[in-house]
Amino acid sequence: MLGLAKGLKYTLKNLTRKKFTYEYPNEPLPLPDRFRGIQKFYPEKCIVCNQCAAICPTDCIQLTGKKHPDPTKKGKIIDTYDINFEICILCDLCTEVCPTEAIVMTNNFELAEYSRDILFKNLEWLDENDENIREVNKA
Amino acid sequence: MIRTEEMLLNVGPQHPSTHGVFRLVVKIDGEIITEAKPVIGYLHRGTEKLAEDLQYTQIIPYTDRMDYLSAMTNNYVLCHAVETMMGIKIPDRAEYLRVLTMELGRVASHLVWWGTFLLDIGATSPFLFAFREREMIINLLNELSGARLTFNYMRVGGVKWDAPEGWIEKVREFVPYMREQLKGYHELVTGNEIFMNRVKGVGKYTKEDALNYSLSGVNLRCTGVKWDLRKDEPYSIYDRFDFDVPTRQNGDAWTRYQCRMEEIEQSLKIIEQAVEQFPAEGDILAKVPKIIKAPKGEAYVRIESPRGEIGCYIASDGKKEPYRLKFRRPSFYNLQILPKLLKGENMANLIVVLGAIDIVLGEVDG
């Protein structure tokens, strides 16, 4: 019976200590800067090098480019950019390879939706996703 | 007329004590199990086959999802295999970060086991205490890698991120705190008479059985075999630390409990030393080519994960994807002894026997 009583003492001791739980979802969850959430995309920075689509382990990024409207400038600009969040695993590899930091992570992680179609995010949506953007993107 | 009949009982696939999707078909004669047949594969994703079409860096996030309670060791085993093939020397600072994260992961993993094992056999509060401390470790790793479970932290040649400012200090402070909490855990559970009666002598097997079933980790060490790859085949920088390998002789659920609790202490000891020796500066990534190509040939490496010996075999034909990748997943091997242990066992002990093995279904199914 001694072991039982000792255990009970420990439980009683813990009754008075401060709470460890978070108030989420009533209060936002504190997250570190490095946290990997839904990506933010800067269309003006993108040079259509295709590296993010190539490194993606789940092939969830699809992009197309078009010729630069200004004929004096070389290279391409982005036309469409889609991420399928049904299969994106937020592994951070796309932001790691991006040479211009056109795609970066944010701290937003709430991806629960009523329809699968909503999880298919396009260029405009990813451009407007500009809350809690990660400050340091490269080690 | 009264007659007795053998009953077929389906445990799972969605049974809370399996902590995943695992089905067990048991034949019971009254209260006694006469036969148990595990049915696995509900979480099979074909990691090894998928890896054949992926570059080495792309495989790392997939390894996170095998043993999701200690993803750092899985990250490491893959990177270690590729590094062995390419003959890369890892910078010291990266090695220390790797050891710190792996050992923190080991503590977190054992805490989950401790909490859920006791929850399975009817004690609710240990679960809450264990998850309180585990949350601290998860927060530390989150701060470092940017994810709570699927870290994707290690890279071939080093690690992705350097330790943020003050992180090492936080780890240093965590060690004495965790030691203090461990004392509380022992106070709460270890001497408890009800708990002792549930686990002592349950799920017992001999040293020969353990070796024949190729069990590893605590499941092997609880029978008296002192085999820990961190000691016996030191990888990374484990030869720089002073720690013991806890063993017991009896081979029952109680000894497995004791070994795991002591392993937490030993891991804390390693973390403490690693924090002390942590180099003030240095690279975190060795010089590696942008596209990683393992040279033609094959390699097999093995390391000590919280669940046992995790191995990675790579056969490469010199391309950027492996020709064949194979993981030796300790949970899968450790689970194979279950039908033998359950035969003739009381039905009420099924959960204790299964829980004490400590399996992670993501790893069993691969």
Contacts between the chains, C-beta under 8 A, distances in Angstrom:
chain1	res1	chain2	res2	distance
A	1	B	193	6.8
A	2	B	191	6.9
A	3	B	190	7.7
A	3	B	191	3.3
A	3	B	192	4.4
A	3	B	193	5.2
A	3	B	195	7.9
A	3	B	196	7.5
A	4	B	192	5.9
A	4	B	193	6.1
A	4	B	194	7.0
A	6	B	187	5.3
A	6	B	188	7.7
A	6	B	191	6.0
A	6	B	192	8.0
A	7	B	187	6.6
A	7	B	188	4.6
A	7	B	189	6.6
A	7	B	191	7.6
A	7	B	192	5.3
A	9	B	187	7.4
A	10	B	184	5.5
A	10	B	187	4.7
A	10	B	188	4.5
A	11	B	125	5.7
A	11	B	188	7.0
A	14	B	129	7.5
A	20	B	132	5.1
A	20	B	135	7.2
A	31	B	142	7.4
A	32	B	139	7.9
A	32	B	142	5.8
A	32	B	143	4.2
A	32	B	146	7.2
A	32	B	164	7.6
A	34	B	142	7.8
A	34	B	143	6.7
A	34	B	144	7.3
A	34	B	145	6.9
A	34	B	146	3.8
A	34	B	161	6.6
A	34	B	164	7.4
A	35	B	142	6.6
A	35	B	146	5.2
A	35	B	147	7.5
A	36	B	146	4.4
A	36	B	147	5.6
A	55	B	55	7.5
A	55	B	57	7.0
A	55	B	58	6.6
A	56	B	58	7.9
A	57	B	54	6.0
A	57	B	58	4.0
A	57	B	59	7.6
A	57	B	61	5.4
A	57	B	62	6.7
A	89	B	61	5.8
A	89	B	150	7.1
A	90	B	147	7.4
A	91	B	60	8.0
A	91	B	61	4.0
A	91	B	150	7.5
A	91	B	152	4.9
A	92	B	146	6.4
A	92	B	152	6.1
A	92	B	160	7.8
A	93	B	57	6.8
A	93	B	58	7.0
A	93	B	61	7.3
A	93	B	152	7.6
A	96	B	160	7.3
A	105	B	146	7.3
A	139	B	160	6.0
A	139	B	161	4.9
A	139	B	162	5.9
A	139	B	284	6.8
A	139	B	285	7.8
